[in-house]
Amino acid sequence: MPEISRRKIIIADITLALVAFMWGIGFVAMKDALGTFSPYWLLTIRFSGSFLLMLVIFKNRLKKLTALDVKAGMLAGIFLFLGFAFQTVGLNYTTASKQAFITGTYVVIVPFLAWAVKKAFPGYLSFVASFLCFIGLALLTLEWSKNPFATANKGDLLTLLCAFFFACDIILVEYFVQRMDPLVFATLKVGVAAALSLICALSFENWPSFIPPRTWLSIAYVTLFCTVFAYSAQNMAQKFTPSTHASILLSLESVFGALSGIILLNERFTPQMILGSVLIFIAILLTELGPKTLKRVSATKEHVKSLPRGL
């Protein structure tokens, strides 16, 4: 990744945190909408509506479509759809709290994928921060008093596959946004996910007989904010920050999801969850301040070595 100004990195980080905030609240909206729509029909409406909006908003950019754009959009759209598909099906066999944690394990998968793809070691700090974030997610989402891993099931395995596909999506975004228009890439990716969701909906599910007005409000939120804004903003932001860093910031959706559950659904926020949130925050500080601190320590050591010894 070329040299980027500190200001652009900070703006990118704030943008990714805002995306995580939108996704965190989206947990509540999706839960509400799933009371009416079956999973694939919900994904179809979410991605189709988003795709149509993005076609209108970014129509001038899409006029310059290239073969690379189409190939990249199709590849990323497949991974995006697979992530949501495995997550949705997996939720039928496991608990929501376990799934939230297992999905968040993409924060650990991303550094290894980045290492394998780019053939460049991302640095020990990336792994330390990812591990801290992993522990924080476990504390935030799992109920340890009930031994959450006592009965692993196929839903957990499906959700682990979901985390892998989400990690692949983050890596693909980092790669392609450096080579093409990020907003064109986001539009095509969402369009492919919409098409695949529709195929599954028509094949496996029925349209609901009654749709309450409130459900459309939830769908409007996940369409406008969790998809159109979120994926456009994520693609733009990842031009200026590495995938390992982005994955940690995006994992804040678990923190915001927990907070939105407390505020909107009157769920409890335990000391264990507070500790988990603190560890995630420390992981973010490590990714933000760690490299600069290491450079300063290294520079200080070199300066000390260069000083004349003795009187």
C-alpha positions as CSV (number, residue, x, y, z in Angstrom):
1,M,0.0,0.0,0.0
2,P,1.5,3.4,-1.0
3,E,2.4,6.0,1.6
4,I,-0.8,7.6,3.0
5,S,-1.1,10.8,5.0
6,R,-2.0,10.4,8.7
7,R,-5.1,12.6,8.2
8,K,-6.6,10.2,5.5
9,I,-5.9,7.2,7.8
10,I,-7.7,8.9,10.7
11,I,-10.7,9.7,8.5
12,A,-10.7,6.1,7.2
13,D,-10.7,4.8,10.7
14,I,-13.5,7.0,11.8
15,T,-15.5,5.9,8.8
16,L,-15.0,2.2,9.5
17,A,-16.0,2.8,13.1
18,L,-19.2,4.5,11.8
19,V,-19.8,1.5,9.6
20,A,-19.5,-0.8,12.6
21,F,-21.9,1.4,14.5
22,M,-24.5,1.1,11.7
23,W,-24.0,-2.7,11.6
24,G,-24.3,-2.9,15.3
25,I,-27.8,-1.2,15.3
26,G,-28.6,-3.4,12.3
27,F,-28.7,-6.5,14.6
28,V,-31.8,-5.1,16.2
29,A,-33.4,-4.1,12.8
30,M,-32.6,-7.5,11.3
31,K,-34.1,-9.3,14.3
32,D,-37.3,-7.3,13.9
33,A,-37.6,-8.0,10.2
34,L,-36.9,-11.7,10.6
35,G,-40.1,-11.9,12.6
36,T,-41.9,-11.4,9.3
37,F,-39.6,-12.4,6.4
38,S,-37.8,-15.7,6.0
39,P,-34.0,-15.2,5.8
40,Y,-33.4,-15.4,2.0
41,W,-36.3,-13.1,1.2
42,L,-35.0,-10.6,3.7
43,L,-31.6,-10.7,2.1
44,T,-33.2,-10.4,-1.4
45,I,-35.1,-7.3,-0.4
46,R,-32.1,-5.8,1.4
47,F,-29.6,-6.3,-1.4
48,S,-32.0,-5.7,-4.3
49,G,-33.2,-2.4,-2.9
50,S,-29.6,-1.4,-2.1
51,F,-28.4,-2.3,-5.6
52,L,-31.2,-0.3,-7.3
53,L,-30.4,2.8,-5.1
54,M,-26.6,2.4,-5.8
55,L,-27.3,2.2,-9.6
56,V,-29.1,5.5,-9.4
57,I,-26.6,7.2,-7.1
58,F,-23.4,6.0,-8.9
59,K,-24.8,5.9,-12.5
60,N,-22.2,8.2,-13.9
61,R,-19.4,6.1,-12.4
62,L,-20.9,2.9,-13.8
63,K,-20.8,4.2,-17.3
64,K,-17.0,3.6,-17.2
65,L,-17.4,-0.1,-16.3
66,T,-14.5,-2.4,-17.2
67,A,-14.0,-6.1,-17.4
68,L,-12.0,-6.0,-14.2
69,D,-14.9,-4.3,-12.5
70,V,-17.3,-7.0,-13.5
71,K,-14.9,-9.9,-12.5
72,A,-14.1,-8.3,-9.1
73,G,-17.7,-7.5,-8.4
74,M,-18.8,-11.0,-9.1
75,L,-16.1,-12.6,-7.0
76,A,-16.7,-10.3,-4.0
77,G,-20.4,-10.6,-4.4
78,I,-20.2,-14.4,-4.1
79,F,-18.1,-14.2,-0.9
80,L,-20.5,-11.6,0.5
81,F,-23.5,-13.8,-0.3
82,L,-21.9,-16.9,1.1
83,G,-21.1,-15.1,4.4
84,F,-24.7,-14.0,4.9
85,A,-26.1,-17.4,3.6
86,F,-24.0,-19.5,6.0
87,Q,-24.7,-17.0,8.8
88,T,-28.5,-17.2,8.2
89,V,-28.7,-20.9,7.9
90,G,-26.4,-21.4,10.9
91,L,-28.6,-19.4,13.1
92,N,-31.2,-22.1,12.9
93,Y,-28.9,-24.5,14.8
94,T,-27.1,-22.3,17.3
95,T,-27.7,-19.4,19.6
96,A,-27.5,-15.8,18.7
97,S,-24.8,-15.1,21.3
98,K,-22.6,-17.9,20.1
99,Q,-23.1,-16.9,16.5
100,A,-22.2,-13.2,17.3
101,F,-18.9,-14.5,18.8
102,I,-18.1,-17.0,16.0
103,T,-18.8,-14.5,13.3
104,G,-16.5,-12.0,15.0
105,T,-13.6,-14.5,14.7
106,Y,-12.9,-13.0,11.2
107,V,-10.8,-10.6,13.2
108,V,-8.3,-13.4,13.8
109,I,-8.7,-15.0,10.3
110,V,-7.9,-11.8,8.4
111,P,-4.2,-11.4,9.5
112,F,-3.4,-14.9,8.4
113,L,-5.3,-14.5,5.0
114,A,-3.5,-11.2,4.5
115,W,-0.1,-12.9,5.2
116,A,-1.0,-15.7,2.7
117,V,-2.2,-13.4,-0.1
118,K,0.3,-10.6,0.2
119,K,3.3,-12.8,1.1
120,A,4.2,-10.2,3.7
121,F,4.2,-10.6,7.4
122,P,1.7,-8.0,8.9
123,G,3.7,-7.6,12.1
124,Y,3.4,-9.1,15.5
125,L,1.2,-6.2,16.7
126,S,-1.5,-7.1,14.2
127,F,-1.7,-10.7,15.7
128,V,-1.6,-9.4,19.3
129,A,-4.3,-6.9,18.6
130,S,-6.4,-9.5,16.8
131,F,-6.0,-12.0,19.7
132,L,-7.0,-9.3,22.3
133,C,-10.0,-8.5,20.1
134,F,-10.9,-12.2,19.9
135,I,-10.9,-12.5,23.7
136,G,-12.9,-9.3,24.0
137,L,-15.5,-10.6,21.6
138,A,-15.8,-13.9,23.6
139,L,-16.3,-11.9,26.9
140,L,-18.8,-9.6,25.2
141,T,-21.0,-12.2,23.5
142,L,-20.8,-15.5,25.4
143,E,-22.3,-16.6,28.7
144,W,-19.4,-18.5,30.3
145,S,-21.5,-19.6,33.3
146,K,-23.5,-21.8,30.9
147,N,-20.4,-23.3,29.3
148,P,-21.1,-22.1,25.7
149,F,-18.8,-24.6,24.0
150,A,-20.2,-27.7,25.8
151,T,-22.4,-28.6,22.9
152,A,-20.8,-27.6,19.6
153,N,-23.1,-28.2,16.7
154,K,-23.4,-27.8,12.9
155,G,-24.7,-24.3,13.3
156,D,-21.4,-23.3,14.9
157,L,-19.5,-24.9,12.0
158,L,-21.7,-23.1,9.4
159,T,-21.1,-19.8,11.3
160,L,-17.3,-20.4,11.3
161,L,-17.5,-20.7,7.5
162,C,-19.5,-17.5,7.5
163,A,-16.6,-15.8,9.4
164,F,-14.1,-17.1,6.8
165,F,-16.1,-15.7,3.9
166,F,-16.5,-12.3,5.6
167,A,-12.7,-12.3,6.2
168,C,-12.2,-13.1,2.4
169,D,-14.5,-10.2,1.6
170,I,-12.3,-7.8,3.7
171,I,-9.2,-9.0,1.9
172,L,-10.8,-8.7,-1.5
173,V,-11.9,-5.1,-0.7
174,E,-8.4,-4.2,0.3
175,Y,-7.0,-5.6,-3.0
176,F,-9.5,-4.3,-5.5
177,V,-10.2,-0.8,-4.2
178,Q,-6.5,0.0,-5.0
179,R,-7.2,-1.0,-8.6
180,M,-10.7,0.2,-9.4
181,D,-13.4,2.6,-8.4
182,P,-14.4,1.6,-4.9
183,L,-18.1,2.7,-5.4
184,V,-18.5,0.8,-8.6
185,F,-17.0,-2.3,-6.9
186,A,-19.4,-1.9,-4.0
187,T,-22.4,-1.6,-6.3
188,L,-21.5,-4.7,-8.4
189,K,-20.8,-6.7,-5.2
190,V,-24.2,-5.9,-3.7
191,G,-25.9,-6.7,-7.1
192,V,-24.4,-10.1,-7.2
193,A,-25.4,-10.8,-3.6
194,A,-28.9,-9.7,-4.5
195,A,-29.1,-12.1,-7.5
196,L,-27.9,-15.1,-5.5
197,S,-30.2,-14.3,-2.6
198,L,-33.2,-14.1,-5.0
199,I,-32.3,-17.5,-6.5
200,C,-32.2,-19.1,-3.0
201,A,-35.5,-17.3,-1.9
202,L,-37.4,-18.6,-5.0
203,S,-36.0,-22.1,-4.5
204,F,-36.4,-22.6,-0.7
205,E,-38.8,-20.0,0.8
206,N,-42.3,-18.5,0.5
207,W,-43.3,-14.9,0.5
208,P,-45.0,-13.8,3.8
209,S,-48.8,-13.5,3.8
210,F,-48.8,-10.3,5.9
211,I,-46.1,-7.6,6.3
212,P,-46.6,-5.1,9.2
213,P,-45.6,-1.4,8.4
214,R,-42.9,-1.5,11.2
215,T,-41.1,-4.3,9.3
216,W,-40.6,-2.0,6.3
217,L,-38.9,0.6,8.6
218,S,-36.5,-2.0,9.7
219,I,-35.8,-3.1,6.1
220,A,-35.3,0.6,5.1
221,Y,-32.7,1.0,7.8
222,V,-30.7,-2.1,6.9
223,T,-31.0,-1.2,3.2
224,L,-30.0,2.5,3.4
225,F,-27.5,2.5,6.3
226,C,-26.2,-1.1,6.7
227,T,-25.8,-1.7,3.0
228,V,-25.8,1.3,0.7
229,F,-23.9,3.6,3.1
230,A,-21.9,0.9,4.9
231,Y,-20.4,-0.9,1.9
232,S,-19.8,2.3,0.0
233,A,-18.0,3.8,3.0
234,Q,-16.1,0.6,3.8
235,N,-14.7,0.4,0.2
236,M,-13.7,4.0,0.2
237,A,-12.1,3.7,3.7
238,Q,-10.1,0.6,2.9
239,K,-8.1,2.5,0.3
240,F,-6.3,4.1,3.2
241,T,-6.0,1.3,5.8
242,P,-4.8,-2.3,5.8
243,S,-7.2,-5.2,6.1
244,T,-5.9,-6.3,9.5
245,H,-6.6,-2.9,10.9
246,A,-10.0,-2.6,9.2
247,S,-11.2,-6.0,10.6
248,I,-10.5,-4.8,14.1
249,L,-12.4,-1.6,13.6
250,L,-15.3,-3.4,11.9
251,S,-15.5,-5.9,14.8
252,L,-16.8,-2.9,16.9
253,E,-20.2,-3.9,15.5
254,S,-20.4,-6.4,18.3
255,V,-19.9,-3.7,20.9
256,F,-22.4,-1.4,19.2
257,G,-24.8,-4.4,18.8
258,A,-24.6,-5.1,22.5
259,L,-25.2,-1.5,23.4
260,S,-28.2,-1.2,21.0
261,G,-29.6,-4.3,22.5
262,I,-29.4,-2.7,26.0
263,I,-30.9,0.6,24.8
264,L,-33.6,-0.7,22.4
265,L,-34.3,-4.2,23.7
266,N,-33.6,-3.7,27.5
267,E,-30.9,-6.4,27.5
268,R,-28.4,-6.5,30.4
269,F,-24.8,-5.2,30.1
270,T,-22.7,-7.2,32.6
271,P,-19.2,-6.5,34.0
272,Q,-17.9,-9.4,31.8
273,M,-19.3,-7.5,28.7
274,I,-17.7,-4.3,29.9
275,L,-14.3,-6.1,30.2
276,G,-14.8,-7.5,26.7
277,S,-15.5,-4.0,25.3
278,V,-12.4,-2.6,27.0
279,L,-10.2,-5.3,25.5
280,I,-11.6,-4.6,22.0
281,F,-10.8,-0.9,22.7
282,I,-7.2,-1.7,23.7
283,A,-6.8,-3.8,20.5
284,I,-7.9,-0.7,18.5
285,L,-5.4,1.5,20.4
286,L,-2.7,-1.0,19.6
287,T,-3.4,-0.8,15.9
288,E,-3.7,3.0,16.0
289,L,-0.8,3.9,18.3
290,G,1.4,0.7,18.4
291,P,3.3,1.2,15.1
292,K,4.1,4.8,15.9
293,T,5.3,3.9,19.5
294,L,7.5,1.1,18.1
295,K,9.1,3.6,15.6
296,R,9.7,6.1,18.4
297,V,11.3,3.4,20.7
298,S,13.4,2.2,17.8
299,A,14.5,5.8,16.9
300,T,15.4,6.4,20.5
301,K,17.5,3.3,20.7
302,E,19.3,4.3,17.6
303,H,19.9,7.8,18.9
304,V,21.3,6.4,22.2
305,K,23.6,4.0,20.3
306,S,24.9,7.0,18.3
307,L,25.8,9.0,21.4
308,P,29.5,9.1,22.3
309,R,30.4,6.8,25.2
310,G,32.4,7.9,28.3
311,L,33.2,11.4,29.4
